[in-house]
Every structure is written in structure tokens, then in C-alpha cells.
Amino acid sequence: MRAAGIQLALLLIAAGCSPGAHSAGRSTAELIADSGFHDGPHFPVGWKYRPREPAAVAPAAMVASSAPLATDAGVEVLRAGGNAIDAAVAVGFALAVAYPEAGNIGGGGYMLIRLADGRTAAIDYREIAPAAAFRDMYVDSTGALTTASVSGRAASGIPGAVAGMAQVLARYGSMPLARVIEPALRLARDGFIVDSVLAASIAEKRPLITRFAGGPTFFPGGMSLRRGSRLVQPELAATLEAIAQQGVGGFYRGRVPQLVAKEAERDCPTSVTPHWRASHGCGVITAEDFARYRPAWRTPLRTTYRGFTIYSMPPSSSGGVTVGEALNILEGFPSLAPYGTADYFHLAASAFQRAFIDRNALLGDPDFVRIPTDRLLSKRYAAERRRTILSDRATPTAALTAVQREGTETTPFSVVDAKGNAVSATTTLNSLYGSGVYVRGAGFFLNNEMDDFTSQPGIPNQFGLIQGASNAIAPGKRMLSAMAPTIVLDPAGRTFLLIGGRGGPRIITSVAQVILNVIDHRMTLADAMSAPRIHHQALPDTIRYEAGGIEPTELAKLRAMGYALGSQEKIGAQVAAIRRVRAGYEGMTDPRGDGKAAGY
Ligand code: DON
């Protein structure tokens, strides 16, 4: 069975806190007044998250991330005089220690920046496929897809997190790497007290963690780490120390790549072909792959929505293009039906469905395939797509096709600093604890990002995504992501909202829905995050909704429109967001998760 994924994003604009954690003197009423929304949204009776909860509010700066200790690391660096980029990198490293299920140095991600002077930048530090990777590496001799892209030694791309964070710090930070790594190093070397959330997460993944080498660290003496116990990670501390002292060379050359290559080869025969190795779960990563890894600077993707400007992540992530296309389709409706109605969910689902059809067919690593980004984000194309939406009927995915190609072709976090520099980042190992492979001696988990490629046309990956040839495996190629670190400017051009999420393709629909909730439904940030979500990714041709999140009458109407419907407990469990308000910034992490926003 394919594992559920997990992702983490960091939004850096100022500092924030989780629901109820801080409200820094601002009443809910004031916040609602700020948003122009007075009555609170209509959530179904019995919906598990209450409307009108307070967000964290702070006058100068805010950090929102999936792990309280990582948020604290960001605030520490801001208070010590660091800018939003310094703080974001500190959060990224701290997540690798305090949030091992998704925070990482063995994975990758994306960071989007808007400086106080209006300049924007985006860095892509997504993993890349090893040199020995090839298109059918997860197909066995009978033609069947194996699970080797999901767990085990063959599932990993070359990690990009350390290179990406070091490069962004060198270009836009103000502090040395050794200073921003300090909080993470302290957490790894001295340990920290395990809370109930981390204890439960580790216990739940016991079979995966102990199948490889994570047992001694996460199950000392064979026992589960309990809430209140101290987790010390000396091997990880040594790796962080090497990065602090030597920079990227401390991770990409010498000891760490050698340990990774050794882990890849463990228990595997040497005189076999790469195909045999990959389809039998043996790793193909080498030390040379590490030496070759480079992050890529990208031009942030820009579109507009009802007078707001949306900056988001371009390919190799599909996040920005797909969020942007869906919003452009919806923009053509002068107003959307009220939140919670079947008519609203019909329009939102129809826009997501169409944007995902294009995503799944056309997007991939821009260094390998030509992507018609301008066309996909044009208002004219959105109008064509919008014309295929019927007012009262679902359109089967099979009846829609992707735009023609022209020529050939997951933990979020955010920070805003006191000067107004803003960072939204998302990083991931893909599934919880990635491939499960823990690098002995180096103290970190390797990702299972190879599963984000199209392993076999027509066959869904662990997120049920059926993707195209654009995203086929090739050596040195980045696998298509759905991560969508996004920064929204208000019509006056001021930073308005920083947002990112986790949950594979649900990142796209969660980020888009929070934006719609704030802009169209005029919800407070807290309500926009708590509101029940839906998801449509074209295939399977189904609206997913959160159990208890749609009134039975509206569900019946959707069914009558011809939709297949399926409920699940949560959609997009870890959105993190920061919003500018009159008094400064409010920060909020998803009530579905356990992050924290805090600021000053
Ligand atoms: O890059 C992606 O789209 C996925 N690897 C993200 C994974 C994720 O969000 C896991 N979340 N539950």
C-alpha cells in the first residue's frame, strides 16, 4: 500500500502563532473589523473547528511554521537582528531537527522572497534524480509497478535543502550560515523535550523507521519516545556542525555523500544492473550525484486575481501555475456563490479540475520540457476554460483535454521581518519520514521524492495523481511538485498574505481555497484556515471533501449535478499563513496540524 505523504512549508514575513497561542492585545472583533467580515462565516453545524478563533498578532514581525520549536528559532534570529531570509533558513534547519517527519536536510523544497523594496526572487532546491535513474526504473520484469519509489533505498532524489538554503542566505541573508544553524545545532546536540504530537508521529511510523537505521535514535532501547522525554540527535548535530563550519561542502562532499552511498548499497549485490537495483529496492545514489547537485534560481510566477497580485512558485513545481490557472478561471465570474453552497463548491471544483488536467499532462522540469506557462496563465485561456463549465452540471474529466503544447515542450513556513521583507517556503521529504532510510553516521532521513515522477503512464502515484510523459524520470531531472509557497499583494501593491501548505496535490487546492476565503468570502485569516475544504485533481474524477464539512442538502445538490463525492478526515493538514493587518501581522497555522505562529 502506498504511504500518505507529508510536507512542510515555512512562511516568513513577520512572526505569528497557532490558534489561541498569542493574540497580543488584538481582539477578534478588531481582526474581523480589519477584514470587513462581521458575522463570521457559516460553517456546517458540528464542524470541528470553531469560527472566529483568534490568530496570533504582532506589530512588527511574524513567523509561522509546522513546528513550535522551529518557529521559535525563526523569532530568535529575527530578534538577534537577522532579516526574514536569515530567519527562514534558521526555521528550515530547525525543522530538520524538531520536525523529523517532514523537516529535512535529506529532502528539498522551494523558497519565494519579496523584499521590502519590491524585488522578488525564487529558489528551486527540489531534489533531482540520480545519474543512474531511468524512465522505467520502478517497473519490474513482469511490467508491474513496484513500490520502490515510495519506500526504501531506491526512492530518493539527491537532496537539495542544504544547497538551496545556503545559496539563498548568501544572496539575501545578512548573517553567516553558522549563526542561522545555531538554534538547530543546539536542538540536535542538547536535545529537546518531545511533545505528544512528535511522540505520536514517531510511534505511528515505527515499522518504517525501524526497518532501516532510525531505531536507535527514535526508539532508544527499543522503547517508544514518550511525551516529556528528551530526543538527542548527536549524529545529526555532527552533520550540522560540518555544514556550519564548511558550508555546502560539509554536506555535498566527503563524509556525508560517502555515508549516503554506503546506505544505498547496504545489503545489495554490487554486480547487477541499475535496473535490477532500482526494481529491487537498492539505491542508485552516488557521492558524485551529491557533488553535482545545484539549486536553480527561477523567476517568480506572477498573475493577478481581482486586483490582487499573486506571486508563486514556477516549475519545477506545478504549485504556482495550477493555483494561478484555477484563480484565473474563477476570476471571470463577477462574484462567487456564497461559501458553503453547492454552487460555490461546483465552481471551485470545476476550476481545480481543469487546472489539474493541464498540470498533469503538461508540467515537468523546465530544464527538460517546454512548458506553455504564459498560455496557461493567460486570462484569455482562462476564459476558454471557463466557458466549458456548465452552471448546473459536473463535466466528466474524460470530456476535457489539456491545452495543446506549443512546440515541444511539501512543511510550509513563512516569515515577515520588521522591515517588510517576506519569505514563503515549503520543504518536504514527501511521505512522513521520507523513504524511511536513515543515514547511519549522518543522522537524517532520505526523501522518497522519486514517487512524484510519472513512474508508469496511467498508473497513479501515492497521491493518486495520473501524470504525463513531461514528468517521466530522467537522470538529473527534477520531479514535478505541487508545493505552492505564495505571496499575495493587495491592490495597492503591499504584501498582504503569505501562504503555503502540505499534502501533495492538496497543497494547490488548500492554498487556493484560503486565498478565495480571504478575498472572495471576506473571512478572517483564522476562519479562512478553519473553513472546510474540498479537493479535485481531475483524476480520480471525484470531489473530495472533509467529513462534516458540507451540509447534507448541498452534498445532495452536488450529487444531482453528477459529481462523485468522497469524504476524508482532513484536506491539506498544514497550511501556514501570515496576513498583514492594520496592527501589523497576524499569523496562523492550520487547526488541522500542530504548528505555531509567533512574532513581536
Ligand atoms: O512535492 C510534492 O508535491 C510532494 N512531494 C509534497 C508532499 C507532501 O505535501 C506530503 N504531505 N502530506
Boltz pocket constraint, residues with backbone or C-beta under 6 A from the ligand:
constraints:
  - pocket:
      binder: B
      contacts: [[A, 4], [A, 5], [A, 6], [A, 7], [A, 8], [A, 410], [A, 428], [A, 429], [A, 430], [A, 431], [A, 449], [A, 452], [A, 480], [A, 481], [A, 482], [A, 483], [A, 501], [A, 502], [A, 503], [A, 504], [A, 505], [A, 507]]
      max_distance: 6.0
